[in-house]
Amino acid sequence: MSPVLLAVAHGSRDPAAQECVLALTSRVATFAPGTHVRTAFVQNAAPSLAEGLHDAVAQAGADGVVVVPLLLSSGYHLSSDIAGAARAAGVRLAAPLGPGPRLVRPLADRLAEAGVPGQVPVVLAAAGSRDPRALADIRRQAAMLAAHRHAPVVAAFASAARPTVDEAVSFLASLTGQPVAVASYLLAPGLFHDRLRLGAGRWVSAPIGDHPVAAELVLDSFRAAAGLGVAAAAA
């Protein structure tokens, strides 16, 4: 019986967000022949996490299912919603996609696609959380991006935490005397990315979306949780 990788995203009422998540999981499926890749959402989209788990367990049995959170950090949705549902269903839970050094490449690629020059200071903009573990994760990712770019990078948040994105943009502009770019530390478009595009950054990158490295991270997280070994990291 083939295993099931159940990729679980936050969910959004924006159809573009759902399309983006499905594009990512479709790419994952092309990297994982012999594995059934399914998608579910914590809220605001279908199938729900409960529905996705029910169908996956019916297909492969609890031992054959691994839930992979399509999240870029730890936080409430992972530690409560997703972990609780996985535990209740008796299935394995993989690690989130970040933070980590491999996410630097998709972040850098999205900045380049937005036309951001090298050495420009960057605000790494996340959705935000009241969970200190999530905030620490995002600041670690900002430090990795700063080391790659050899330029200042400050973590900021679209909601629930400070500094806000506009506060961080103002801080970096005052500190450096340069225009400031915003790197979207988001997986998909939606409300938070809309806020970023209306903010103070000179440039705003697209969400990570279905970048090939994101798909590789999903698959590697699945393999690690399933005990299948991890593929080589992307160059």
C-alpha positions as CSV (number, residue, x, y, z in Angstrom):
1,M,0.0,0.0,0.0
2,S,1.4,3.4,-1.0
3,P,2.0,5.9,1.8
4,V,0.1,9.2,2.0
5,L,1.7,12.6,2.4
6,L,-1.0,14.9,3.7
7,A,0.2,18.4,3.2
8,V,-1.6,20.8,5.6
9,A,-1.7,24.5,4.9
10,H,-3.2,27.3,7.0
11,G,-5.9,28.1,4.5
12,S,-7.4,31.3,3.1
13,R,-10.6,32.6,1.5
14,D,-8.5,33.9,-1.4
15,P,-8.8,31.5,-4.3
16,A,-5.2,32.4,-5.3
17,A,-3.9,31.1,-2.0
18,Q,-5.5,27.7,-2.6
19,E,-4.3,27.6,-6.2
20,C,-0.8,28.4,-4.9
21,V,-0.9,25.6,-2.3
22,L,-2.2,23.1,-4.9
23,A,0.6,24.1,-7.3
24,L,3.1,23.3,-4.6
25,T,1.6,20.0,-3.7
26,S,1.4,19.1,-7.4
27,R,5.1,19.8,-7.7
28,V,5.8,17.6,-4.6
29,A,3.8,14.8,-6.3
30,T,6.1,14.9,-9.4
31,F,9.1,14.5,-7.0
32,A,7.5,11.6,-5.2
33,P,6.4,8.7,-7.5
34,G,4.8,6.0,-5.4
35,T,3.5,8.4,-2.8
36,H,0.0,9.7,-2.7
37,V,0.1,13.5,-2.1
38,R,-3.0,15.0,-0.6
39,T,-3.8,18.5,0.6
40,A,-5.9,19.8,3.5
41,F,-6.4,23.2,5.2
42,V,-6.6,24.2,8.9
43,Q,-9.3,26.8,8.1
44,N,-11.1,28.8,5.4
45,A,-10.7,26.2,2.6
46,A,-11.6,22.6,1.8
47,P,-10.9,19.9,2.4
48,S,-10.6,20.6,6.1
49,L,-7.8,19.0,8.2
50,A,-10.4,16.5,9.7
51,E,-11.7,15.6,6.3
52,G,-8.1,15.2,4.9
53,L,-7.1,13.0,7.8
54,H,-10.2,10.8,7.5
55,D,-9.7,10.2,3.8
56,A,-5.9,9.6,4.1
57,V,-6.3,7.1,6.9
58,A,-9.1,5.3,5.0
59,Q,-6.7,5.0,2.1
60,A,-3.5,4.0,3.7
61,G,-4.2,3.2,7.4
62,A,-2.8,5.4,10.2
63,D,0.6,3.8,9.9
64,G,0.8,4.8,6.2
65,V,0.0,8.6,6.7
66,V,2.4,11.4,7.4
67,V,1.1,14.9,8.0
68,V,3.5,17.6,6.6
69,P,2.7,21.1,7.9
70,L,3.0,23.7,5.1
71,L,4.3,26.2,7.6
72,L,7.5,28.2,7.7
73,S,7.9,28.2,11.5
74,S,6.5,26.7,14.6
75,G,3.5,28.3,16.4
76,Y,-0.1,27.8,17.5
77,H,-1.4,26.2,14.4
78,L,1.4,23.6,14.4
79,S,1.5,22.9,18.2
80,S,-2.2,22.9,18.7
81,D,-4.4,22.4,15.6
82,I,-2.2,20.2,13.5
83,A,-0.4,18.3,16.2
84,G,-3.6,17.6,18.1
85,A,-5.4,16.3,15.0
86,A,-2.5,14.1,14.0
87,R,-2.2,12.7,17.5
88,A,-5.9,12.0,17.6
89,A,-5.7,10.2,14.3
90,G,-2.6,8.2,15.3
91,V,-0.6,9.4,12.3
92,R,3.0,10.7,12.2
93,L,3.6,14.5,12.1
94,A,6.6,15.9,10.2
95,A,8.5,19.1,10.9
96,P,7.5,22.4,9.4
97,L,9.4,23.7,6.4
98,G,11.4,26.4,8.3
99,P,13.4,28.0,9.5
100,G,16.4,26.7,7.7
101,P,19.3,27.6,5.4
102,R,17.6,26.0,2.4
103,L,14.8,28.6,2.5
104,V,17.4,31.3,1.8
105,R,17.4,30.3,-1.9
106,P,13.6,30.8,-2.6
107,L,13.6,34.0,-0.5
108,A,16.6,35.3,-2.6
109,D,15.0,34.2,-5.8
110,R,11.7,36.0,-5.1
111,L,13.6,39.2,-4.2
112,A,15.5,38.9,-7.5
113,E,12.3,38.4,-9.4
114,A,10.9,41.6,-7.8
115,G,14.0,43.5,-9.1
116,V,15.6,44.1,-5.7
117,P,19.2,45.2,-6.1
118,G,22.0,43.5,-4.1
119,Q,23.0,45.1,-0.8
120,V,19.6,46.7,-0.3
121,P,18.4,46.3,3.3
122,V,15.5,43.8,3.6
123,V,12.6,43.3,6.0
124,L,11.7,39.7,6.3
125,A,7.9,39.9,6.7
126,A,5.9,37.1,8.3
127,A,2.3,36.8,9.2
128,G,3.0,37.1,12.9
129,S,2.2,35.1,16.0
130,R,1.9,35.5,19.8
131,D,4.0,32.3,20.2
132,P,7.5,33.3,21.1
133,R,8.8,30.1,19.4
134,A,7.5,31.3,16.1
135,L,8.9,34.8,16.5
136,A,12.3,33.2,17.3
137,D,12.1,31.0,14.2
138,I,11.5,34.0,12.0
139,R,14.3,36.0,13.5
140,R,16.7,33.0,12.8
141,Q,15.5,33.0,9.2
142,A,16.2,36.7,8.9
143,A,19.8,36.2,10.2
144,M,20.3,33.5,7.6
145,L,19.1,35.7,4.8
146,A,21.3,38.6,6.1
147,A,24.4,36.3,6.0
148,H,23.5,35.4,2.4
149,R,22.9,38.9,1.2
150,H,25.7,40.6,3.2
151,A,23.2,43.3,4.0
152,P,20.9,44.1,7.0
153,V,17.7,42.0,7.3
154,V,15.2,42.6,10.1
155,A,12.3,40.3,10.9
156,A,8.9,42.0,11.2
157,F,5.3,41.0,11.3
158,A,2.0,41.7,9.5
159,S,0.0,41.1,12.7
160,A,0.1,40.0,16.4
161,A,3.7,41.0,17.0
162,R,6.2,43.8,16.7
163,P,8.0,45.4,15.0
164,T,5.3,45.9,12.3
165,V,6.5,45.7,8.8
166,D,6.3,49.5,8.3
167,E,8.1,50.1,11.6
168,A,11.0,47.9,10.4
169,V,11.1,49.5,7.0
170,S,11.3,53.0,8.6
171,F,14.0,51.7,11.0
172,L,16.2,50.3,8.2
173,A,15.7,53.3,5.9
174,S,16.8,55.6,8.8
175,L,19.7,53.3,9.6
176,T,21.1,52.9,6.1
177,G,19.8,55.8,4.1
178,Q,18.6,53.4,1.5
179,P,15.3,52.3,0.1
180,V,14.1,49.1,1.7
181,A,12.8,45.8,0.3
182,V,10.2,43.5,1.9
183,A,10.8,39.8,1.5
184,S,7.5,37.9,2.0
185,Y,8.1,35.1,4.4
186,L,4.7,33.6,3.4
187,L,3.9,30.5,1.5
188,A,0.9,31.8,-0.4
189,P,-0.9,35.0,-1.4
190,G,-3.8,36.3,0.6
191,L,-4.7,38.9,3.2
192,F,-1.2,39.2,4.7
193,H,0.5,39.6,1.3
194,D,-2.1,42.1,0.3
195,R,-1.1,44.2,3.4
196,L,2.6,43.9,2.5
197,R,1.9,45.2,-1.0
198,L,0.2,48.3,0.4
199,G,3.0,49.0,2.9
200,A,6.0,51.2,3.0
201,G,8.6,48.9,1.2
202,R,10.0,50.0,-2.1
203,W,9.8,46.5,-3.3
204,V,7.7,43.5,-2.1
205,S,8.6,40.0,-3.2
206,A,6.1,37.3,-4.1
207,P,5.3,34.5,-1.6
208,I,7.6,31.4,-1.7
209,G,4.8,29.5,-3.4
210,D,5.7,26.4,-5.5
211,H,9.4,27.2,-5.6
212,P,11.2,23.9,-6.3
213,V,13.1,24.1,-3.0
214,A,9.8,24.4,-1.1
215,A,8.7,21.2,-2.8
216,E,11.9,19.5,-1.9
217,L,11.6,20.6,1.7
218,V,8.0,19.1,1.9
219,L,9.2,15.8,0.5
220,D,12.3,15.7,2.8
221,S,10.2,16.5,5.8
222,F,7.9,13.6,4.9
223,R,10.7,11.2,4.3
224,A,12.4,12.1,7.6
225,A,9.1,11.5,9.6
226,A,8.4,8.3,7.7
227,G,11.9,7.0,8.3
228,L,12.7,6.8,4.6
229,G,15.8,8.9,4.5
230,V,16.2,12.4,3.2
231,A,17.1,13.4,-0.4
232,A,20.2,15.5,-1.0
233,A,19.7,19.2,-0.4
234,A,19.2,21.5,-3.3
235,A,22.3,23.3,-4.6
